[in-house]
Amino acid sequence: MAFTNNYHGLIWREIIIPENMTNPIAVYRHGIFFYVFTLYVYSLIFLGTFWLIKKLTMFPREKRSQVLILIVSVAIGWTANIVYIAGLSPIRGFDLTPISFVFISLVLTWFIYRKQLFDLVPIARGILVDNMTDGVLVLGDDGRVVDFNQAAIDITRYNGRSPVGMSIWEMYKDYLPQISHLRDQTDMQVELELPSNPPRYLDVKIDSIGERKD
C-alpha cells in the first residue's frame, strides 16, 4: 500500500513541505488505510500487553520486574505514537515514536545483558514443571503459594480460583484435619489419606529451598 500510494492515496493523502525552513519537517495527512492499519497494530499490541499483565502473577517473583519492563517499554512507544497521530506533538509534523525507540532500546539492552531479560531457563522450567505428572506447589515463608503446576491441582482436586498468593491452609481448608500436622514442617515425606469414596492416598514430600545467592 505504501509503495503504490501515489495511485490511491490511502496511506498519505497529502505531504506538505513547509516553506519556512526554520522548521523543515514534512507534514503527512493520512488516508483511511493508515488508520485501519494503525487500529490493527494497536489491537495486536493491546492483546500482547493484556497477556503479559494477566500472566504477571504467574511468573516467579524475581522475573516479574522483567515483564514490567516490557510493559513499560510498550507503553512508552505507544504513548509517543499516539501523541504523533493525534497531532499533539510539540513540533508540527514531528514524530516522537523513533526517539522513544532509542530510549526503549537503551533500557532493553541494559536488561538483556545485566538482567538476562530473555533468559530461556524460566521458559524451560515452565515447560518441564507444567508437564510433570507429580504435583508441585511452591510456598513462600508465610505459607502462601508462589507457584504451582496443573498436576497439583488435578491430583488434589482443587477447583477454586488461582491459588497464587493464597495461603496453603486456605487453599485446602477442606482438608485441614488431614494436613494440619504439616504446619511449619520442613524436609519430610509423609503419606496422607484424603476423605473420599474410595479414599485417596497422597505421597507428600516437603523440601525447604534456601535462597540462591548470585
C-alpha positions in Angstrom: 0.0 0.0 0.0 2.8 2.4 0.8 4.7 1.5 -2.4 1.6 2.3 -4.6 0.4 5.3 -2.5 0.8 7.7 -5.5 -2.1 5.8 -7.2 -4.7 5.8 -4.4 -3.6 8.0 -1.5 -5.0 5.6 1.0 -2.0 5.9 3.4 -0.9 9.5 2.7 -3.4 11.8 1.2 -1.0 14.7 1.1 2.5 15.5 2.1 3.1 19.2 3.0 6.6 20.6 2.8 6.7 23.8 4.8 8.1 27.0 3.2 9.5 28.1 6.5 12.9 26.3 6.6 13.3 27.0 10.3 11.0 24.0 10.8 11.7 21.8 7.7 9.5 18.9 8.8 7.1 17.4 6.3 3.6 17.1 7.5 1.8 13.9 6.4 -2.0 14.0 6.0 -3.0 10.4 6.4 -5.5 8.4 4.4 -8.1 5.9 5.6 -6.0 2.8 5.3 -3.3 4.3 7.6 -5.9 4.4 10.4 -7.1 0.9 9.6 -3.6 -0.4 9.8 -2.9 1.6 13.0 -6.0 0.1 14.6 -4.9 -3.4 13.6 -1.4 -2.9 15.0 -2.8 -1.3 18.2 -5.1 -4.3 18.7 -2.1 -6.7 18.5 -0.1 -4.6 20.9 -3.1 -4.4 23.3 -3.6 -8.1 23.3 0.1 -8.8 23.9 0.2 -6.3 26.7 -3.0 -7.7 28.2 -1.5 -11.2 28.1 1.7 -10.0 29.8 -0.3 -8.3 32.6 -2.5 -11.4 33.0 0.5 -13.7 33.3 2.5 -11.3 35.5 1.3 -13.0 38.8 2.3 -16.4 37.4 5.9 -15.5 36.9 8.5 -16.2 39.7 8.9 -13.1 41.8 12.4 -12.4 40.5 11.2 -12.5 36.9 8.3 -10.1 37.4 10.5 -7.0 37.0 11.4 -8.2 33.5 7.7 -8.4 32.5 7.1 -4.9 34.0 10.0 -3.5 31.9 8.5 -4.9 28.8 5.1 -3.5 29.6 6.6 0.0 30.4 8.6 -0.1 27.2 5.5 -0.9 25.1 3.6 1.9 26.9 6.4 4.5 26.2 6.4 3.7 22.5 2.6 3.5 22.3 2.2 6.9 24.1 4.7 8.6 21.7 2.9 7.2 18.7 -0.5 8.3 20.0 0.9 11.8 20.6 2.0 12.0 16.9 -1.2 10.5 15.4 -3.4 12.8 17.5 -1.5 15.8 16.3 -0.3 16.7 19.8 3.4 16.8 19.0 5.1 19.9 20.4 6.5 20.5 16.9 4.1 20.2 14.0 4.7 17.0 12.0 7.4 15.8 14.4 7.1 12.0 15.2 8.2 11.2 18.7 8.0 7.4 18.1 11.6 6.9 16.7 13.0 8.9 19.6 11.1 6.7 22.0 12.6 3.6 20.3 16.1 4.9 21.2 15.2 5.2 24.9 13.5 1.8 24.8 16.5 0.2 23.1 18.9 1.5 25.8 16.7 0.2 28.6 16.2 -3.2 26.9 19.9 -3.5 26.1 20.8 -3.0 29.8 18.2 -5.6 30.9 19.3 -8.1 28.3 23.0 -8.0 29.4 22.6 -7.3 33.1 19.3 -9.0 34.0 19.1 -11.8 31.4 15.8 -10.4 30.0 15.3 -13.2 27.5 16.9 -16.0 29.6 15.3 -19.2 28.4 15.7 -21.0 31.8 12.3 -19.8 33.2 10.7 -20.9 29.9 12.3 -24.4 30.1 11.4 -24.6 33.8 7.8 -23.8 33.0 7.6 -26.5 30.3 9.3 -29.1 32.5 7.3 -28.4 35.7 4.0 -27.9 33.9 4.3 -31.3 32.2 5.3 -33.3 35.3 2.9 -35.9 36.4 3.9 -35.2 40.0 2.1 -32.2 41.6 4.3 -29.3 42.6 3.4 -26.4 45.0 6.0 -23.8 45.9 5.3 -21.8 49.1 6.8 -18.7 50.5 7.9 -18.3 54.1 4.4 -17.2 55.0 2.8 -20.4 53.6 1.4 -18.6 50.5 1.5 -20.2 47.1 4.0 -18.6 44.7 4.0 -21.2 42.0 2.3 -24.5 41.1 1.7 -26.9 38.2 -1.5 -28.2 36.8 -0.8 -31.7 38.2 -1.0 -30.4 41.7 -4.5 -29.0 41.0 -5.7 -32.2 39.4 -4.3 -34.6 42.0 -5.8 -32.7 44.9 -9.0 -31.9 43.0 -8.7 -28.2 43.9 -11.4 -26.2 42.0 -11.1 -22.7 43.3 -9.6 -19.5 41.9 -5.9 -19.3 41.0 -4.0 -20.2 44.2 -1.1 -17.8 43.6 -0.9 -15.6 46.7 -3.3 -17.8 48.6 -2.4 -19.4 51.9 -2.0 -23.2 51.5 -4.2 -23.6 54.6 -7.0 -21.5 52.9 -6.5 -23.4 49.6 -7.0 -26.8 51.3 -9.3 -25.7 54.1 -11.5 -28.8 53.5 -8.5 -31.0 54.3 -7.3 -29.2 57.5 -7.8 -32.2 59.8 -5.6 -34.3 57.4 -2.9 -31.7 56.8 -2.8 -29.5 60.0 0.1 -31.6 61.4 2.3 -30.5 58.4 2.3 -26.9 59.5 5.8 -25.5 59.9 7.3 -28.8 58.9 10.3 -28.9 56.5 12.2 -31.7 54.8 9.9 -34.6 55.4 7.9 -37.2 53.5 4.5 -38.5 54.6 1.5 -40.4 53.3 -1.8 -38.6 53.5 -5.3 -40.1 53.3 -7.8 -37.7 51.9 -11.5 -38.2 52.6 -13.3 -39.5 49.5 -15.1 -42.6 48.4 -13.0 -44.6 47.9 -10.3 -42.9 50.0 -7.4 -41.3 48.1 -3.8 -41.5 49.3 -1.1 -39.0 48.5 2.6 -39.3 48.9 3.6 -35.8 50.1 7.2 -34.7 50.2 8.2 -31.3 51.7 11.6 -29.8 50.8 12.9 -26.5 52.0 14.7 -24.5 49.4 17.3 -21.9 50.5 17.6 -18.6 48.9 20.1 -18.6 46.0 23.0 -16.2 46.2 24.3 -14.9 42.8 
